[in-house]
Structure formats: structure tokens, C-alpha cells
């Protein structure tokens, strides 16, 4: 018998189901059908979309203070489609191999199998926007049991890819962690259990029956391989539902080495004498003042402006620290934005290939051309930086390098990975490229705006032929090249 599915995008109710009794009844109907595997998505009327834009603008923007750093922002051009794809929730992270790894939800992904999956993982290679896609895992985190998993965020560091997923979509029963040691091809769930099921040791506490505010957790990416992090903690912004959330955004942190241990997480409870306070009990967590979203967003540290950014479906917020003070940088879509950027939801901010005043992001939507459609759409967001006379003092710091330096890779010879270390003497765009002996460029490991300082980049030679290669680093007018040897 031919299977069938009503493809009505649940996202259509994603942010609107509490606005009328009719929609509330519809939500019950939708959730019932989802439980019966009949409905995958729900699509709203155009009038509902327009009405929600006004509500979302008020809820997200509210009375937030204006950013002291970002004066205004805009998205360049129209949505870019770098390859064929289908799905939404393209949340991503920048790994040590120079590639981006991204989740997707409810679609065929990047290789168009002809059938959908609830959640998958893809790898994006190349420099933005000219990236190529490869499927890593079609049923993520695992094919069985099928529980309508959806990605909330990904994070890579220490040779391992981490993810926070929620199940099912919409008003999830549980948010939980998973990890992959082979760049997203296979995954291990941590602490997952079904509603009414038996809890194992280290079970996730982020569940509906506990009224958890962290069932959807957005890890804050900090550069490639998390290298811009300086305090040894992983931070994540949390909300309780995938959409229609009206209870603020909260913050959790955990030491990097304890990221998979739920009992090690701490929750922000405010500040005392300017210092953040933390509690091991989620019930003590307080919403971050002035930070709002009604559905999933994404976050990163932007090295160009030295600020943390939180991107939502309509707004951008910024802050000097994960705990704030968060301010409103601007509204990038909505009634007064470009027609091409209307109707998208749950964007994935990209930490790779940022510039001094811009960053890339992913987004999906369910519109007709020429707006955001149901695929991976790339956008490039520019920020107009306010003029300031503030000196950060970096030019006088003795701990920062005074001369440009490119070290010999280690180990050398290597198989199949080696680390390239270099030092830059000023903030600016940096590239690190791999060449073969006849001068052909084989890979771009870094094409990124970086702060002055010491940096490590990992060269993964899987798929390369054994032999001699050259790595070149350029920072401004400074260029150096060295030889390395790959043995198999």
C-alpha cells in the first residue's frame, strides 16, 4: 500500500497556536495526528503569518535597550541556494577540519532521497557562500526508536561533535544530548527516555513534566573548534518549546569536560556586585533581562565586534558576555524589511567566514518564490558599527604576539591529522590553505576574521594521497608557507 502524509508544516502553528481558541483546538488536533504519524507539518494562512509578525515583533523587541555597538543591520541581496536541499532547522557548528556540520529537520536533506526524515546531519565544505554538501547521517541521532527528533543546536570541540535535540517537535517531551566521534556519521544518545518510560542514570532533566526551560538549548558557538572560548565553559541559551514561547530566555553553563553530565550544568540566577550567580537547580534559573524569542534561535561569539550574538526569526541581540547585558541590535525581517527575506523561521547563525562587520546564517521557510523557501537558504547579514573612541588596550598587552609567526606543524610527519599553529599581530582577515607540490590548492582550512593572537588549526588529510604538502597562512600583508609530510 502506498504510504501517504499530509504535509502541513507544524511551523505554521509554531508561533500562533495560543492566539485564539480556534487555533488552540487546532493544536490539540495536530498533536493527536502527529502522535499517530499522520501529520508532519502544519501551514498557516497568510493572515495568520501577518498577524504573528506583529505579535512576535512586540514580544521579541519589546522595550529592549539599543545596542551600544551595533547601530543598524541589513541582509545583503536575496536568499542564496548553494545546493539542492529540503528541510528546515539548519543549526550548525564549525569543526576542527574546517567544515561546517549542520542538522536539518523534516525533509530530504541535501541528497534528495525521495522521502523525508525527522532529523539528519550534513557536512558543508568550502568557503561561504560557495559550499558543497554531503550527507553524514540520514536518521539522527539514531534510526531507532523513531521519536520525531529535531535539532536545537550543534557544537564541536576536542574532536567530538555534540548536539542538543528535542523530541517531539513543537511542545517537546524532552530535550537531550547526543554526541558523535566520527563527524556526525553515527551518534550516541545520552539521557534520553520516552514519556512514561524508565529513567536511566544521567537521565535528562529537561522534560515537560518538570516544566523545563531547557528542552530547546542553543549552544553558543565560539569560533572554529570552540577556540575563542577562554574560560573552559560551554554556554547555552534555553527555551521550553520549539515555538510559541513567551516565558523568556534562560542561560546554562557547564565545564567543557562535563558537557554530557546533566548534573554538572549550572543555571544563571542573576548578578551580585556585577558578578554572575549560578545554581545547580534549574528551578532557580531566571530569564535574561531584555532577551526574547518566541521560537528557536541560535547564538555565537563574533570576533569582529567582540560581542555575543543571538539571532531570532526577526531580531538580532548582542552582549559582551553570555549573561548580558543583552541589548537589541536591530530587526532584520518583518513588515519593513526586504520582500525577499519575509516568512523565515528558526535561523542558524554561522561562526565560519565572519568579517569585521558581517556574518552568514541559514534559514528556512514555507513561501513561494522569491521569498525564503523550504530548503537551506543562506544570508549574509551586515552590521553598521557605531563610531567609538574606546581603546581595548590590545596593542599594549605584552602577552599578545608582536610579530607574525607560522610554526612547523605537529606532529610531522603525520597520519591523518596535524596541527598548524600561527600568530597574528593585528585583527583582520586570515586564510590558511593547503597546496600540493605543483601549486594546486587542495583545501582552505581557514578564511576568517580573527583577533590578534595565537591560533591553532587542525589539518585533516583523510581522503588525501600520501606525500608532501604545503600550508600557507596569510594575515593582511604577512604571508608564510611551510612544508608538511602526510604518511599512510
N, C-alpha and C positions, 0 to 999 in steps of 0.2 A: 504494500500500500504506500502510495506517495505521501510523505510527511508534508505538513503544512504549518505555517506560522504566520500569525498576524503581526506584521512589522509596524507597530505603532510605538514610536520611541517614548519610553517612560520619561525621558528627559523633558517631554512636553509638559508633564505634570511636575517635573523636577522642582520647579520653584513656584508652583502656583496652586498646589492642591489644598492649601489652607485658606484660600481666598474666598471661598463660597461653600455653602453646604452641598451644592451640587457636585463641586469638584471633590469635596471630602468623601462623598458617597462613591464617586468615580474611583478614588484612590483605593477604597476597600475592594471594589470590583477588580481593579487592576492587580492588586496584590494577590487576590484569590487566584486570578488566572495565571499570574507568574508562578505561584506555588504549584499549579497544575501544568506548568511548562507550556502554556498556550500562548501567552503574550511575551514578547521580548521587549517591546518598546511602546511608548505612548507619545503621540504627536498632538500639540495643542493647536487651537485655532489661532489665526493671525491676531485677532483681537486680544486673546489671552497673552500672546507674546508682547504686544504693545503695552498692555496694562501692567504686566510684570516688570517691564523695563522701568516704569515709573516707580513701582514699589521697591525694586532692587536698588535703584539709584538712591532713594531715600534711606533705605536700610544700610547700604554699604557706605555711602558717603557721609550721611548724617551730618554731624557737626564736627567732623574730624579737622584737626588743625592742619594748615597748609604746610607742605614740606619746606624746611629751611634750605634745602639743597636743590631740589628739582622744581623749576619754575613751571614747566608745562611738558606735555608729551604728545606724540603722534606716531601713527604706524605708517611706514613708507609703502606706497603702491598698493597693489591688490594681493589677495592670498596667493601663495606660491604652492604648487603641487609638484614636488621634486620627483615623485614616482607614483605609480598606481597604488592605491590603498583604499581600505574601507574600515570604518570604525571610529570610535571616539576615545577620550581619556588617554591621550598620548603623553603620559607623565614620564620623565626621562632623567638620566644621570650621565655624567661624563667619567668614563673609566680610565684606568691607567694605560690601556692600549691605544688611547687616542680616539676611541669610538664612543658614540652615544648609545645607550641602551634604553629602550622605551617600552612601556606597556601599551596595550590597547584594549578596548572593551567592545563587545557586541559587534563583531564584524569579521570579515575575511582576512583582515590584517594587511600584510604587504605582499603576499604571494597569490592572493585571489584563488582559493581552493574551490570556490563554488558553494561553500557552506560556511556558516558562522561558528565562532567560538565565543564563549563568555569573556575570556581573558587570554591574551597572548603576549609574547615578548619578542621584540625585534631589535636588530643592531643597525645603526646608521653610521656609515663610513664616509669620510671626505670632509671638506670644509663647507660650511653653510653659505649659501643655500644649496650648493651642488653636492648633495649627498645621495648615496646608494643605500638600499635597504636589503636586509637579509633576515629571514625568519629564524628565530632561535628556539622558540617553544610555542606551539600552537595551542596547547592546553596548559595554561599556567594558573597557579603553581603546579597542579597535577591534574591528570585526566580523571582520576577517581579519588574520592567521590566528587561528582559534579554538584556544586553548591552555588552556582551563579556568582563566582568570584569576580571582583572588579579591582583594578589597581587604584591606589590612592597616591603612592609615591615610590620612587626608587632611589637608592643611594649606593655608591660604590666606594670602598676603600679597603686597603690591605689585601688585595687580591680576591675579594668576595663581593658579590652583588647582593644587596639586601632590598627587600620590598615590604611595604605595608599594604595589605589587601583588605577588602571588606566583603562581606557576604551576608545576605544577597544585596542587590542594588537597591538604591532608594533609602529606605529606613533599615540599615543592616542589623542583623542579629549580632554580628561580631566583627571586630577589626582585629587583625592578627599579623604576625611577622612571618616571613619566609626568606630563605637565602639560597644562593646558587654559587657553586665553586667552579663552574665551567662557563661563565659569561652568559648565563641565562638559559642554557640548554636544558638543564634539569634543576628541579627545585625541591627543597625540603620545607614543609610547613612546620611552624613552631607554635604550640599552644592552641591550635585550632580544635574546636569541638562544636558539634551541632547543637541547636537549641533543644534543651531537654536531655542532651547526651551526657556522658560521663566525662568529668574534668580530669585531665592528667596533671602530673607535676609540671609546673611552669605553664599552666593554662593562662590564656589571655584574659585579663580583667576588663578588656574593652568590649563590653557586651551591653545589649539593650536592657536586660533585666537589672543591670547596675546603673542604668541611666548614664552610661559613659559618654564623656565629651571627646573621646579619642578613638571612636570607631573608624573615623577617617583621619589619618595622620599624614601630614605633609612634611617629610624630612626636608630640612633646609640644606640644599647643596652648596658647597663651598669650594668651587674650582675643580680641576681635574683630580681624581683620586682623593678628594676632600683635602687637598694640600693647603688650602687657605685657612683651614681651621687651626687655631693656636692654643686652645685651652683643653683639648682632648675630649671634648663632649660632642655628642650628636644632639641636635635640637630638632624638634618637630612641632608644627602648629596643628591643633586639633579641633575638629567639629564632630558632632554626633551623628549627622545624617549626610548622605551624599548631596542632597538638595533640600530646599525649603527649610533651611536652618536659620533660626532667629535668636540664638542664645549666645552670640559672641564667639570669639576665637581664643583658645587657651594654648598654653605652651608647656611642653615636656622636654626634659633632657635626660641623657644617660651617658655614662662613660663609654667611649668607643668599644672598649674590650667587653662591655656588658650589654651590648645593644640587643642581644637575643634573650636577655633575662628580664622578664617583666617586672619582677620585684625590685630591680635596680633603678627603675625610672623614677624621676623626681618631677614634681609639678609646681609651676610658678604660682606663688601666693601673694605677690605684691613686692613692695620695696620698703626697706627701713634704712634711713640715713643714706639714701641713694644706692643701696646695695640690694640686688635681687634676693628674694627669700624663696625657699623651696621646701616642699613637703613630700614625703613618700606616699601620702594618701591622695588619690585622685579627687576625692570629695572635697579637699581643701583648695583645689585649683580655682583661680579667679580668671575671668575674661580679661584679655589685654585691652586697656583703655583705647578707644578710638579705632580699633582694628575690627573690621566686619566683613563677612561674606555670607551669602545665602546658599552657596554650593561649593564644591571642591575648588581649591586654588592650588598654587604652587609657589615655592619660595627659594631664594638663593642669596648668596653674598655677591655683590657686584664690585669687582676690584677697581673698576674705573672711577667710581664715585665713593668707594669705601663705605657703602651702605648695604643693609639687608633690604631685599625687595620681596613683596608679596603681591602676586598678580592674581586677580579675580576676573570673572567674566566681564566686568565693566570698569574696574578701577585698579590703580597701582598705588600701593602703600610703601613707605620706606622708613628705615630706622637705623640708628647707629649700633644697636645691639639687638639680639633676638627678642629680648624682653621689653624693648622700647627705649625711649618713647616713639611709638608709631605715629606717623603723620601721613596725610593724604597727598600723594604726588600728582594725581590727576585722573580724570576719566578718559578712557581711550576708546570706548564704544558707547553706543546708546543713541538717543534721538538726534544728537548734533554731530555725530561722528560720520566718517565716510560711509557711504552706502555699501561699499564692498565688505565692511567689517561688522555688519549687523548680524545678530542672531547666533553668535557662537557661545559656547559654554565650556567651563572647566579647562582653562588653558594650562599648558605645561611650559613653564619658563625654562630656558636652556642656558646652562652655565658656560658652554663652549662658545668660542669665537665671539666673545663680547668685545666691545670697543670702549673708548673713554666715555662715550655718552649714548651707547645703544646696547641692545641685547636682542636675541632671537627668541621666539616662542612658538609653540604648537597650539592648535585649537581645532575643534570640530564643531559642526552644526548640522542642521537639517533643513537647509534652504535650497532654493533653486539658484542657478547661476544668475548673476555673477557674485553672489554672496558666499559666505562660508558654507561649505557642503560637508556631507557625511564621509569625511576622509581626513587624512593628515593635511592640515593647512599650515604653512609656515608664514610667520610675520616677523618683521624687523621693526622694533619699537625704539624711537629716538626720545631722549630726554634733554630738554633745554636746561642747562645747569645755571643756577643763579650766580651772578658775579660776587666774589668774596675776596677779601684780603687776608683771610686766615691762612697762616703758615703751619703745616702739620709737623714741622721740625725734622722731617726725614732727612733733609740734606745735611744736618749736623749730627746725625746719630753715628757713633763710632762702630756700632755692631752691624751696620749695613755695608755692603761691599763698595769699595772706592774705585775698582777697575772691573771692566768686563772680563769674564773668565769662562772658559769652556774646559771642563776636566775630561780626563780619559774615562770612558765608560767602564763600569764594573758590574759583574766580572767581565773579563776579556782574555781569551775567547769565551763565548757564552753559548748556551743552549737551554731553552729557546728565548730567554728574556735577559735583558741587561738594563741598567740604569744609567741615564745620561744626566749629569749634574752641571749646571751653569749658574753664573751670577750676572745680574744686570745692574747697571748703575743709575738708571732712571726709569720712571714709569713710562710705559709705552707698549707698542705692538711688538710681539715676539713670535718668531717662527722657528720650528725645529723640523728639519726634513731629512729623509734618508735617501741616499743615492747609491746606484751600483757603480762598478769601476769604469763604465763607459759614459757616465754622467747622466743617466736616466733617473729621474725622480721616482722612487718606489713607494714612498709614503710620506704623509705630513702628520707628524705627531702632535705639533702644537701650532696653532695660528690664533693667538690670543693676546688681548691687552693684559699686561702684568704689572704688578708693583715692583719697585726696586727691591732686590734681594736675591737670595739663593733659591734655586728651583731644581726639582728632580722630575725627570720624565722617564717612563719605562718604555723601552722598545721591545715589542712582541714580534718575534720573527717566525712564528708559526705560519706555514704556507710559503716561506721564502726558501730559495735554494741555498745550500751551504756555500760559504765563500766570504769574500771581503766586501764590506760596505762602508760608506762614508756618511757621517751625520754632520749636518750644518746647522748652526744656530745663528740667527740674525736678530739683533735688537737695535733698532734705529740704524745708525751708520756703522755699528760694530758687527763684524761677521767673523766667525771662526769655524773651521772644519777639522774633524779628526776621523781616524780610521778605526773600524772595529771588525772582528772576525767571528762569524757565525759557524759553529761546528755542529754536525749531527752525528 
